[in-house]
Amino acid sequence: MADAGFSGGMLITCILPKGSAIPLMKKLREEKGLTAMSFHHARGAGRSGRSRHGLGHYVENHVITIAVDEEQAEDVFNFIYVTANIGDDHNGLLMMEKLHMLSPFTLPEGHLDE
């Protein structure tokens, strides 16, 4: 039986070039009121037409995870796609999946103001 304090939601995962996470997270907070998000660093090898020796190159990325209510998921997903220019070459990847439980969370006033 589900607890009354929990409901379903969506998890949006966004892989962006290094240095892109904080500006996007600030826009999500300011323009969409989101606070349930986090980011971490990741590194991987990629291959592109620019690689001459076939070995690829290492790229450092930021990975943002954002938990949202189902009602706002499509709007937030589209906002990220447009704001982060995901459709441009080598500008990132965006995924969304269902969360089975999502609990409300609020930060104290002034916590995010640095």
Secondary structure, DSSP 8 states (H G I E B T S, - for coil): ---TT-EEEEEEEEEEETT-HHHHHHHHHHHH----EEEEEEEEEE--TT-SSSS-EEEEEEEEEEEEEHHHHHHHHHHHHHHTTTTSTTS-EEEEEEEEEE------TTTT--
